[in-house]
């Protein structure tokens, strides 16, 4: 195992608080094929808070709540109130549909940052992508998050060739007007992206070309080495980011671990298996025992999923629909986006 992987610290924990969602996206199978986790397997808020305390002893200073759609989990501000006093940075990624009604209570509970997933500004295209007519709710959610004082407010856009690359300049302009920072994400072959193919990837180089052609020269700005996004600035000072994990993997600087809604610890979005923390937690393991399990999993990791996928000569979707039905932990709505 490369030495830099051994020395990489555990800094960020992404927690999928639910495997449920109220939209569909490129990374999930069609709704009729979803396989949901048993409800009794889902971690309670108290169980999540206890595990976060264990991760804090190992150096985690950022907790990011995700899903599925985290806002469909009942009374999510309760979880935020449990975590906020103990964690320096508590953030949330959401599709924004329920955000307008929940932004004030989440902010009051201690949530610090919000990222909204938004792949199109066009109502008809949004309906086609998500099977829901809820784009107006997403816009309202973004406005509510801004008014609630979330800063920095971020927007994540997955760019897929032939689907929404024509909207890149408009999305930059929208984020600028809103006072948010947009991050464009290369289409990844993870989770339930059964329709993924290399031809559908719109890479970082082309994203930069499109933005420069509309707004002028772009210049790189300092980025946190452990952050998945590389950042650029426009001549007017507007900043944006690109997450190029498909064509430019960042496995060797990644400091993230993932906790599924039912307590499975994963070291990589491409991981085919993980470490069960729910069983020892519910069997009475002490915090010290849980910490040893996590530390062993992190220290012995060798995950370089994106790098290994990049080297494949015949690269197609990570998993077929039948594989996902047999193992729902491979789904993005289970392991967290």
Secondary structure, 3 states (H helix, E strand, C coil): CCHHHHHCCCCEEEEECCCCCCCCCCCCCCHHHCCCCCHHHCCCHHHHHHHHHHHHHCCCCEEEEECCCHHHCCCHHHHHHHHHCCCCEEEEEECCCCHHHHHHHHHHHCCCEEEEECCCCCHHHHHHHHCCCCHHHHHHHHHHHHHHCCCCEEEEEEEECCCCHHHHHHHHHHHHHHCCEEEEEECCCCCCCCCCEHHHECCHHHHHHHHHHHHCCCEEECCCCCCCCEEEECCCCCEEEEECCCCCCCHHHCCEEEECCCCEEECCCCCCCCEECHHHHHCCCCHHHHHHHHHHHHHCCCCCHHHHHHCCCCCECCCCHHHHHHCHHHCHHHHCC
